[in-house]
């Protein structure tokens, strides 16, 4: 996790941006950080862009927990 701000979360992924590999890696990484199943994370916009909109199914984790975990992860870097 690189950075978190009011505008969003910056994440650096090592996977190549071809055939959706980077998008899959982003979902896997976020699921790992948030401690949720990968299918809980979905890409809503930006599949071919550096800027993406990702949603998290709040049935597994609350919005407050998402914010808390992401802030904690960003501060560790």
Secondary structure, DSSP 8 states (H G I E B T S, - for coil): --EEETTEEE----S-SSTTHHHHHHHHHHHHHHTS-GGGEEEEE-TTSSS-EEEE-TTTS-HHHHHHHHHHHHHT-
